[in-house]
Amino acid sequence: MAVVVDTDVVSFLYKQDDRSAFYLPYLVNQLPIISFMTLAELERWTLAANWGRAQTPAPDEILASIHRVSSFSSVVS
């Protein structure tokens, strides 16, 4: 089954924040999906932090295992 993952949750997981532990049980054996807006927010996060390519594991490495959808209809169909 698929589960939509919010930007905050992706951020908690990436930063290995203690709050990520709350969400981990919901992600086990699930297909994590993020919306196009979450992808945009993560891209903005790296730009705002002024990270170069060498310092930017996000979103490339983080999102390697997360499915991205461009609209709700692509999930339903």
Buried (B, 14 or more C-beta within 10 A) or exposed (E): EEBBBBBBBBBBBBEEEEEBEEBEEEBEEEEBBBBEEBBEBBEEBBEEEEEEEEEBEBBEEBBEEBBBBEEEEEEEE
